[in-house]
Amino acid sequence: DADVTQTPRNRITKTGKRIMLECSQTKGHDRMYWYRQDPGLGLRLIYYSFDVKDINKGEISDGYSVSRQAQAKFSLSLESAIPNQTALYFCATGSTYNEQFFGPGTRLTVL
Amino acid sequence: KNEVEQSPQNLTAQEGEFITINCSYSVGISALHWLQQHPGGGIVSLFMLSSGKKKHGRLIATINIQEKHSSLHITASHPRDSAVYICAVISGGGADGLTFGKGTHLIIQP
């Protein structure tokens, strides 16, 4: 089984809808991250969390929120989706040795 | 904020050629990652470096901390090496995630 899983893998939604992307991990890592990938821009950090009670904004947090429900679970929400949030979203975990492990990605399309 | 630059952006080569992808960054780092992303989208970490050189199979990664530069080399390239290669750095304590280059799109033709 994969160490970092994301659901859904693909999602098409309409402008204004609320969307939640979920991430689960079995690595036992405290650090979890949400990244967004856009063609020509590369990957950028949205939010990160060091543990269940810790949430930090990344480079591009506007329009997003997160929830760290447990050490193993980190969810990303788009409260009111807009077309420029169409992108590939990756969850990752980080070890204390600075290794990072990525989930398979969620392809989100906002119409 | 660390700026990460990769070159070239795109590279097409023939099977068997020696490939070099370069990465430079602007601010001192704790570690540097080389990542591989195949057309299906998944990202795999190839190497994590903080100094010197690492080798895994046909892949070699080097880093020069003083010059703020790293290279990824592929020897005896093969069409299955076709992918996007991404350089990413960790600054400071490392907990606040990676800063990424925009990637190098490599195509190896048979």
Interface residues (C-beta under 8 A of the other chain):
Chain A: R31 Y33 Y35 G40 L41 G42 L43 R44 L45 Y48 F50 N56 G58 L88 F90 G94 N98 E99 Q100 F101 F102 P104 G105 R107
Chain B: S30 A31 H33 L35 G41 G42 I43 V44 S45 M48 I86 A88 I90 G94 A95 D96 G97 L98 T99 F100 G101 K102 G103
